[in-house]
Amino acid sequence: MRIVLIGATGMVGQGVLRACLAASDVTEILVLGRRPLPAGYDDPRLKVVTVPDLAAFTVDDPAFRHVDACFFCAGVSSFGMAEAAYRAVTYDLTLAVAQTLLHASPGMAMVYVSGAGADSTEHGRSMWARVRGQTENALRRLPFGRVAIFRPGAILTEDGVESRTAVYRRLYVVLGPLLRLARWLSPTSVLTTRIIGDAMLNVVRHGVPHAILTPADIHRLGNANTA
C-alpha cells in the first residue's frame, strides 16, 4: 500500500504513522504537512513533503500518483474560533487537498478523522459539529474509491504518542487513569491511537460496511485480522 498521511505531527496522526511503519504491506508513506517530522523517524519507506500552505498544495510531485489511500488526521479545536475561521481550516482546506489528491490518484480511498457528535444534517446548533458534518458529506460526494469517516470519542495515547497542545497534555495527565479505567470497563468506548491507526489500514485492506464509523466500529476494525 502507498499511503498519504496528513496531520502526522498531531496526536492521532502520530499513532497512525506508527501503525503504517509497523505494517509490512505498507510500501510507502508520504507525509504531507506544514512542518517536518520530529527526530527519530528513520525508515526508507517514509517520504516527508513539507508545504507551508496546504491550501495551495499541488501534485507536481509524481510520488502522489498511484496512491492507495489518504489518511486525513489534521484538525483544529473550534474553541475560541469564529465559524468562518473554523470552516476555512476544517472544510475548505480539507476539500481542497482531497480534490487535488483525487485528481492525481483517481479511485484512491479517503479515511477522514472527524469526531463523535458531528452533525450529518448540517443544520444543528453546534458550530463545530455542523461544519464537521458538512465536511464529511462533501467528502462522501467526491468520487473516491472508498470513503470512511472516523468519529472517535475519547482517545488514549500509546507508544510514546502525545498531543502537541500543552493544555491537552496536562489534561491527559489528570484524565489518563480515568480513561484507562473506562476502557477496561468498556473497551469499545475508549479508543487508542494504535487501534485508530490499525483500523485505517484495515479500511484499505478489507473495506467497510458503511461510511460513518463510531468508536465501536473503529475498535472492531482495528482489531480485525490484517491478512
Phi and psi in degrees as GROMACS dihedral restraints (atoms count N, CA, C in turn):
[ dihedral_restraints ]
;  ai    aj    ak    al  type     phi  dphi    fc
    3     4     5     6     1  -111.3    20    10
    4     5     6     7     1   121.8    20    10
    6     7     8     9     1  -119.3    20    10
    7     8     9    10     1   135.1    20    10
    9    10    11    12     1   -99.0    20    10
   10    11    12    13     1   127.3    20    10
   12    13    14    15     1  -117.5    20    10
   13    14    15    16     1   123.1    20    10
   15    16    17    18     1  -115.9    20    10
   16    17    18    19     1   128.3    20    10
   18    19    20    21     1    93.5    20    10
   19    20    21    22     1    30.0    20    10
   21    22    23    24     1   -69.1    20    10
   22    23    24    25     1   -17.9    20    10
   24    25    26    27     1   -90.6    20    10
   25    26    27    28     1    -8.5    20    10
   27    28    29    30     1   -79.8    20    10
   28    29    30    31     1   174.3    20    10
   30    31    32    33     1   -62.1    20    10
   31    32    33    34     1   -51.3    20    10
   33    34    35    36     1   -66.7    20    10
   34    35    36    37     1   -43.9    20    10
   36    37    38    39     1   -60.7    20    10
   37    38    39    40     1   -36.3    20    10
   39    40    41    42     1   -60.9    20    10
   40    41    42    43     1   -43.7    20    10
   42    43    44    45     1   -65.6    20    10
   43    44    45    46     1   -39.2    20    10
   45    46    47    48     1   -65.8    20    10
   46    47    48    49     1   -41.1    20    10
   48    49    50    51     1   -61.1    20    10
   49    50    51    52     1   -43.8    20    10
   51    52    53    54     1   -62.1    20    10
   52    53    54    55     1   -39.3    20    10
   54    55    56    57     1   -64.2    20    10
   55    56    57    58     1   -40.9    20    10
   57    58    59    60     1   -63.5    20    10
   58    59    60    61     1   -42.7    20    10
   60    61    62    63     1   -67.4    20    10
   61    62    63    64     1   -27.6    20    10
   63    64    65    66     1   -83.5    20    10
   64    65    66    67     1   -10.3    20    10
   66    67    68    69     1   -91.5    20    10
   67    68    69    70     1   123.9    20    10
   69    70    71    72     1   -71.6    20    10
   70    71    72    73     1   -21.3    20    10
   72    73    74    75     1   -91.5    20    10
   73    74    75    76     1     3.5    20    10
   75    76    77    78     1   -91.2    20    10
   76    77    78    79     1   116.0    20    10
   78    79    80    81     1   -94.7    20    10
   79    80    81    82     1   -23.6    20    10
   81    82    83    84     1  -156.3    20    10
   82    83    84    85     1   139.8    20    10
   84    85    86    87     1  -123.7    20    10
   85    86    87    88     1   114.1    20    10
   87    88    89    90     1   -98.6    20    10
   88    89    90    91     1   106.2    20    10
   90    91    92    93     1   -89.8    20    10
   91    92    93    94     1   116.2    20    10
   93    94    95    96     1  -110.4    20    10
   94    95    96    97     1   122.5    20    10
   96    97    98    99     1  -169.1    20    10
   97    98    99   100     1   177.9    20    10
   99   100   101   102     1   -86.7    20    10
  100   101   102   103     1   -15.8    20    10
  102   103   104   105     1  -135.0    20    10
  103   104   105   106     1   153.5    20    10
  105   106   107   108     1   -70.0    20    10
  106   107   108   109     1   162.9    20    10
  108   109   110   111     1   -72.0    20    10
  109   110   111   112     1   151.6    20    10
  111   112   113   114     1   -65.8    20    10
  112   113   114   115     1   165.8    20    10
  114   115   116   117     1   -63.1    20    10
  115   116   117   118     1   153.3    20    10
  117   118   119   120     1   114.9    20    10
  118   119   120   121     1   -10.7    20    10
  120   121   122   123     1   -99.3    20    10
  121   122   123   124     1   112.3    20    10
  123   124   125   126     1  -138.9    20    10
  124   125   126   127     1    95.1    20    10
  126   127   128   129     1  -147.4    20    10
  127   128   129   130     1   130.3    20    10
  129   130   131   132     1   -63.0    20    10
  130   131   132   133     1   -17.3    20    10
  132   133   134   135     1   -81.7    20    10
  133   134   135   136     1    -8.2    20    10
  135   136   137   138     1   -96.3    20    10
  136   137   138   139     1   127.4    20    10
  138   139   140   141     1  -129.3    20    10
  139   140   141   142     1   125.0    20    10
  141   142   143   144     1  -104.2    20    10
  142   143   144   145     1   124.9    20    10
  144   145   146   147     1  -114.8    20    10
  145   146   147   148     1   110.4    20    10
  147   148   149   150     1   -94.6    20    10
  148   149   150   151     1   124.8    20    10
  150   151   152   153     1  -128.1    20    10
  151   152   153   154     1   112.9    20    10
  153   154   155   156     1   -56.9    20    10
  154   155   156   157     1   -34.8    20    10
  156   157   158   159     1  -128.4    20    10
  157   158   159   160     1   102.0    20    10
  159   160   161   162     1   -63.2    20    10
  160   161   162   163     1   -27.4    20    10
  162   163   164   165     1   -64.2    20    10
  163   164   165   166     1   -24.5    20    10
  165   166   167   168     1  -100.4    20    10
  166   167   168   169     1    12.7    20    10
  168   169   170   171     1   -62.7    20    10
  169   170   171   172     1   132.8    20    10
  171   172   173   174     1  -125.6    20    10
  172   173   174   175     1   160.9    20    10
  174   175   176   177     1  -103.7    20    10
  175   176   177   178     1    52.4    20    10
  177   178   179   180     1   -67.0    20    10
  178   179   180   181     1   -28.7    20    10
  180   181   182   183     1   -73.9    20    10
  181   182   183   184     1   118.9    20    10
  183   184   185   186     1   -64.3    20    10
  184   185   186   187     1   -11.9    20    10
  186   187   188   189     1   -61.7    20    10
  187   188   189   190     1   -23.6    20    10
  189   190   191   192     1   -84.2    20    10
  190   191   192   193     1     1.9    20    10
  192   193   194   195     1   -86.9    20    10
  193   194   195   196     1   150.0    20    10
  195   196   197   198     1    59.9    20    10
  196   197   198   199     1    39.7    20    10
  198   199   200   201     1   -86.1    20    10
  199   200   201   202     1   142.9    20    10
  201   202   203   204     1   -84.9    20    10
  202   203   204   205     1   -34.1    20    10
  204   205   206   207     1  -160.2    20    10
  205   206   207   208     1   153.5    20    10
  207   208   209   210     1  -113.4    20    10
  208   209   210   211     1   127.3    20    10
  210   211   212   213     1  -103.4    20    10
  211   212   213   214     1   105.6    20    10
  213   214   215   216     1   -98.5    20    10
  214   215   216   217     1    99.0    20    10
  216   217   218   219     1  -108.8    20    10
  217   218   219   220     1     1.9    20    10
  219   220   221   222     1   -75.8    20    10
  220   221   222   223     1   148.4    20    10
  222   223   224   225     1   178.7    20    10
  223   224   225   226     1   163.1    20    10
  225   226   227   228     1  -129.9    20    10
  226   227   228   229     1   157.6    20    10
  228   229   230   231     1   -75.6    20    10
  229   230   231   232     1   143.7    20    10
  231   232   233   234     1   -83.0    20    10
  232   233   234   235     1    -3.7    20    10
  234   235   236   237     1   -59.5    20    10
  235   236   237   238     1   123.2    20    10
  237   238   239   240     1    77.1    20    10
  238   239   240   241     1     5.9    20    10
  240   241   242   243     1  -102.7    20    10
  241   242   243   244     1   141.8    20    10
  243   244   245   246     1   -72.0    20    10
  244   245   246   247     1   156.3    20    10
  246   247   248   249     1   -60.6    20    10
  247   248   249   250     1   -39.4    20    10
  249   250   251   252     1   -62.5    20    10
  250   251   252   253     1   -41.4    20    10
  252   253   254   255     1   -69.1    20    10
  253   254   255   256     1   -41.7    20    10
  255   256   257   258     1   -66.0    20    10
  256   257   258   259     1   -39.7    20    10
  258   259   260   261     1   -65.4    20    10
  259   260   261   262     1   -38.4    20    10
  261   262   263   264     1   -60.1    20    10
  262   263   264   265     1   -39.1    20    10
  264   265   266   267     1   -82.4    20    10
  265   266   267   268     1   -42.3    20    10
  267   268   269   270     1   -82.3    20    10
  268   269   270   271     1   -43.3    20    10
  270   271   272   273     1   -96.2    20    10
  271   272   273   274     1   -60.4    20    10
  273   274   275   276     1   -59.8    20    10
  274   275   276   277     1   -48.6    20    10
  276   277   278   279     1   -64.9    20    10
  277   278   279   280     1   -44.9    20    10
  279   280   281   282     1   -59.9    20    10
  280   281   282   283     1   -46.5    20    10
  282   283   284   285     1   -67.7    20    10
  283   284   285   286     1   -37.0    20    10
  285   286   287   288     1   -62.7    20    10
  286   287   288   289     1   -46.7    20    10
  288   289   290   291     1   -67.2    20    10
  289   290   291   292     1   -42.0    20    10
  291   292   293   294     1   -60.5    20    10
  292   293   294   295     1   -44.2    20    10
  294   295   296   297     1   -67.2    20    10
  295   296   297   298     1   -36.7    20    10
  297   298   299   300     1   -65.5    20    10
  298   299   300   301     1   -45.6    20    10
  300   301   302   303     1   -65.1    20    10
  301   302   303   304     1   -39.6    20    10
  303   304   305   306     1   -64.1    20    10
  304   305   306   307     1   -35.6    20    10
  306   307   308   309     1   -63.9    20    10
  307   308   309   310     1   -36.5    20    10
  309   310   311   312     1   -78.6    20    10
  310   311   312   313     1   -33.4    20    10
  312   313   314   315     1  -133.2    20    10
  313   314   315   316     1    75.2    20    10
  315   316   317   318     1   -57.9    20    10
  316   317   318   319     1   138.8    20    10
  318   319   320   321     1    88.9    20    10
  319   320   321   322     1    -2.4    20    10
  321   322   323   324     1   -66.5    20    10
  322   323   324   325     1   162.3    20    10
  324   325   326   327     1   -91.8    20    10
  325   326   327   328     1   149.2    20    10
  327   328   329   330     1  -122.7    20    10
  328   329   330   331     1   123.8    20    10
  330   331   332   333     1  -117.1    20    10
  331   332   333   334     1   117.1    20    10
  333   334   335   336     1  -116.4    20    10
  334   335   336   337     1   129.0    20    10
  336   337   338   339     1   -89.3    20    10
  337   338   339   340     1   111.2    20    10
  339   340   341   342     1  -104.5    20    10
  340   341   342   343     1  -125.2    20    10
  342   343   344   345     1  -168.0    20    10
  343   344   345   346     1   150.8    20    10
  345   346   347   348     1   -59.4    20    10
  346   347   348   349     1   131.4    20    10
  348   349   350   351     1    99.0    20    10
  349   350   351   352     1    -2.9    20    10
  351   352   353   354     1   -58.5    20    10
  352   353   354   355     1   144.1    20    10
  354   355   356   357     1  -104.4    20    10
  355   356   357   358     1   100.5    20    10
  357   358   359   360     1   -67.6    20    10
  358   359   360   361     1   -19.9    20    10
  360   361   362   363     1   -73.9    20    10
  361   362   363   364     1   -22.4    20    10
  363   364   365   366     1    69.7    20    10
  364   365   366   367     1    10.1    20    10
  366   367   368   369     1  -123.8    20    10
  367   368   369   370     1     9.1    20    10
  369   370   371   372     1   -70.9    20    10
  370   371   372   373     1   171.2    20    10
  372   373   374   375     1   -82.4    20    10
  373   374   375   376     1   -22.5    20    10
  375   376   377   378     1   -79.1    20    10
  376   377   378   379     1   119.4    20    10
  378   379   380   381     1   -61.1    20    10
  379   380   381   382     1   -50.7    20    10
  381   382   383   384     1   -62.5    20    10
  382   383   384   385     1   -40.9    20    10
  384   385   386   387     1   -66.8    20    10
  385   386   387   388     1   -37.4    20    10
  387   388   389   390     1   -65.9    20    10
  388   389   390   391     1   -45.9    20    10
  390   391   392   393     1   -67.4    20    10
  391   392   393   394     1   -40.4    20    10
  393   394   395   396     1   -61.7    20    10
  394   395   396   397     1   -42.8    20    10
  396   397   398   399     1   -62.3    20    10
  397   398   399   400     1   -40.0    20    10
  399   400   401   402     1   -61.9    20    10
  400   401   402   403     1   -41.0    20    10
  402   403   404   405     1   -65.5    20    10
  403   404   405   406     1   -45.4    20    10
  405   406   407   408     1   -56.5    20    10
  406   407   408   409     1   -49.0    20    10
  408   409   410   411     1   -63.7    20    10
  409   410   411   412     1   -39.8    20    10
  411   412   413   414     1   -65.3    20    10
  412   413   414   415     1   -40.6    20    10
  414   415   416   417     1   -64.1    20    10
  415   416   417   418     1   -38.1    20    10
  417   418   419   420     1   -68.5    20    10
  418   419   420   421     1   -22.6    20    10
  420   421   422   423     1   -82.1    20    10
  421   422   423   424     1   -16.5    20    10
  423   424   425   426     1   -76.2    20    10
  424   425   426   427     1   152.1    20    10
  426   427   428   429     1   -81.7    20    10
  427   428   429   430     1    49.9    20    10
  429   430   431   432     1   -69.4    20    10
  430   431   432   433     1   154.5    20    10
  432   433   434   435     1   -64.3    20    10
  433   434   435   436     1   -30.4    20    10
  435   436   437   438     1  -159.4    20    10
  436   437   438   439     1   138.2    20    10
  438   439   440   441     1  -125.7    20    10
  439   440   441   442     1   130.0    20    10
  441   442   443   444     1  -127.2    20    10
  442   443   444   445     1   126.7    20    10
  444   445   446   447     1  -105.6    20    10
  445   446   447   448     1   114.4    20    10
  447   448   449   450     1   -89.6    20    10
  448   449   450   451     1   127.1    20    10
  450   451   452   453     1  -118.8    20    10
  451   452   453   454     1    72.6    20    10
  453   454   455   456     1   -72.5    20    10
  454   455   456   457     1   156.8    20    10
  456   457   458   459     1  -108.5    20    10
  457   458   459   460     1  -109.3    20    10
  459   460   461   462     1   -71.8    20    10
  460   461   462   463     1   138.9    20    10
  462   463   464   465     1  -131.5    20    10
  463   464   465   466     1   130.7    20    10
  465   466   467   468     1   -99.7    20    10
  466   467   468   469     1   138.9    20    10
  468   469   470   471     1   -86.7    20    10
  469   470   471   472     1   151.2    20    10
  471   472   473   474     1  -141.0    20    10
  472   473   474   475     1   166.0    20    10
  474   475   476   477     1    59.7    20    10
  475   476   477   478     1    33.5    20    10
  477   478   479   480     1    81.4    20    10
  478   479   480   481     1     5.0    20    10
  480   481   482   483     1   -71.2    20    10
  481   482   483   484     1   139.6    20    10
  483   484   485   486     1  -149.2    20    10
  484   485   486   487     1   156.0    20    10
  486   487   488   489     1   -70.1    20    10
  487   488   489   490     1   147.3    20    10
  489   490   491   492     1   -78.9    20    10
  490   491   492   493     1   -14.2    20    10
  492   493   494   495     1   -88.8    20    10
  493   494   495   496     1   121.5    20    10
  495   496   497   498     1   -58.9    20    10
  496   497   498   499     1   -42.1    20    10
  498   499   500   501     1   -65.3    20    10
  499   500   501   502     1   -35.7    20    10
  501   502   503   504     1   -67.9    20    10
  502   503   504   505     1   -37.7    20    10
  504   505   506   507     1   -62.4    20    10
  505   506   507   508     1   -41.4    20    10
  507   508   509   510     1   -66.0    20    10
  508   509   510   511     1   -39.2    20    10
  510   511   512   513     1   -63.0    20    10
  511   512   513   514     1   -38.4    20    10
  513   514   515   516     1   -67.7    20    10
  514   515   516   517     1   -30.2    20    10
  516   517   518   519     1   -61.4    20    10
  517   518   519   520     1   -40.8    20    10
  519   520   521   522     1   -79.3    20    10
  520   521   522   523     1   -44.8    20    10
  522   523   524   525     1   -88.8    20    10
  523   524   525   526     1   -15.3    20    10
  525   526   527   528     1   -51.8    20    10
  526   527   528   529     1   -51.3    20    10
  528   529   530   531     1   -60.1    20    10
  529   530   531   532     1   -37.4    20    10
  531   532   533   534     1   -67.1    20    10
  532   533   534   535     1   -40.1    20    10
  534   535   536   537     1   -65.7    20    10
  535   536   537   538     1   -38.9    20    10
  537   538   539   540     1   -65.0    20    10
  538   539   540   541     1   -39.2    20    10
  540   541   542   543     1   -64.8    20    10
  541   542   543   544     1   -43.8    20    10
  543   544   545   546     1   -61.9    20    10
  544   545   546   547     1   -38.4    20    10
  546   547   548   549     1   -68.8    20    10
  547   548   549   550     1   -36.1    20    10
  549   550   551   552     1   -64.7    20    10
  550   551   552   553     1   -40.1    20    10
  552   553   554   555     1   -73.7    20    10
  553   554   555   556     1   -36.4    20    10
  555   556   557   558     1  -142.4    20    10
  556   557   558   559     1    85.3    20    10
  558   559   560   561     1   -56.5    20    10
  559   560   561   562     1   -29.3    20    10
  561   562   563   564     1   -83.6    20    10
  562   563   564   565     1    -9.0    20    10
  564   565   566   567     1   -89.8    20    10
  565   566   567   568     1   -24.1    20    10
  567   568   569   570     1  -121.4    20    10
  568   569   570   571     1   117.0    20    10
  570   571   572   573     1   -91.0    20    10
  571   572   573   574     1   164.1    20    10
  573   574   575   576     1  -115.2    20    10
  574   575   576   577     1   159.0    20    10
  576   577   578   579     1   -61.6    20    10
  577   578   579   580     1   -31.8    20    10
  579   580   581   582     1   -68.6    20    10
  580   581   582   583     1   -43.7    20    10
  582   583   584   585     1   -63.4    20    10
  583   584   585   586     1   -40.1    20    10
  585   586   587   588     1   -61.1    20    10
  586   587   588   589     1   -44.4    20    10
  588   589   590   591     1   -62.7    20    10
  589   590   591   592     1   -45.1    20    10
  591   592   593   594     1   -64.0    20    10
  592   593   594   595     1   -37.2    20    10
  594   595   596   597     1   -64.4    20    10
  595   596   597   598     1   -40.2    20    10
  597   598   599   600     1   -61.2    20    10
  598   599   600   601     1   -44.3    20    10
  600   601   602   603     1   -62.6    20    10
  601   602   603   604     1   -37.2    20    10
  603   604   605   606     1   -72.4    20    10
  604   605   606   607     1   -22.0    20    10
  606   607   608   609     1   -59.8    20    10
  607   608   609   610     1   -44.2    20    10
  609   610   611   612     1   -72.0    20    10
  610   611   612   613     1   -39.0    20    10
  612   613   614   615     1   -70.7    20    10
  613   614   615   616     1   -44.8    20    10
  615   616   617   618     1  -118.3    20    10
  616   617   618   619     1   -14.7    20    10
  618   619   620   621     1    81.8    20    10
  619   620   621   622     1   178.6    20    10
  621   622   623   624     1  -137.0    20    10
  622   623   624   625     1   148.4    20    10
  624   625   626   627     1   -73.7    20    10
  625   626   627   628     1   -24.3    20    10
  627   628   629   630     1  -150.9    20    10
  628   629   630   631     1   161.9    20    10
  630   631   632   633     1   -77.6    20    10
  631   632   633   634     1   -39.4    20    10
  633   634   635   636     1   -88.5    20    10
  634   635   636   637     1   120.2    20    10
  636   637   638   639     1  -114.1    20    10
  637   638   639   640     1   121.1    20    10
  639   640   641   642     1   -79.6    20    10
  640   641   642   643     1   171.2    20    10
  642   643   644   645     1   -54.2    20    10
  643   644   645   646     1   -40.4    20    10
  645   646   647   648     1   -64.4    20    10
  646   647   648   649     1   -40.1    20    10
  648   649   650   651     1   -62.0    20    10
  649   650   651   652     1   -45.4    20    10
  651   652   653   654     1   -63.9    20    10
  652   653   654   655     1   -40.9    20    10
  654   655   656   657     1   -60.4    20    10
  655   656   657   658     1   -47.3    20    10
  657   658   659   660     1   -63.1    20    10
  658   659   660   661     1   -42.9    20    10
  660   661   662   663     1   -66.3    20    10
  661   662   663   664     1   -38.1    20    10
  663   664   665   666     1   -68.7    20    10
  664   665   666   667     1   -21.6    20    10
  666   667   668   669     1  -103.2    20    10
  667   668   669   670     1     7.3    20    10
  669   670   671   672     1   -73.0    20    10
  670   671   672   673     1   159.4    20    10
  672   673   674   675     1   -60.1    20    10
  673   674   675   676     1   141.3    20    10
  675   676   677   678     1   -94.7    20    10
  676   677   678   679     1    -2.5    20    10
